[in-house]
Amino acid sequence: MPFEIMSVMSSGLIRGLGTVVVFVAFVGLTLWVFNSKRNPEFAEARLLPFADEPQADSTQEPEARSTRS
């Protein structure tokens, strides 16, 4: 039976359906990104590269690295 279905569906139809699926995903992602409800979340994420990393405790000695591979 699967061979009968594949023989009815041409490769052009399969490619067309794939194009429609990708287009719908693109439109959905675009609407999600440019949704005004998400602005505060994206504003916070925009600043993440500038966030300070936690400082290491200076009273502890750094662990020695092993030279073995």
Stockholm file with secondary structure:
# STOCKHOLM 1.0

chainA/1-69         MPFEIMSVMSSGLIRGLGTVVVFVAFVGLTLWVFNSKRNPEFAEARLLPFADEPQADSTQEPEARSTRS
#=GR chainA/1-69 SS CHHHHHHHSCHHHHHHHHHHHHHHHHHHHHHHHTCGGGHHHHHHHHTGGGSCCCCCCTTSCCCCCCCCC
#=GC SS_cons        CHHHHHHHSCHHHHHHHHHHHHHHHHHHHHHHHTCGGGHHHHHHHHTGGGSCCCCCCTTSCCCCCCCCC
//
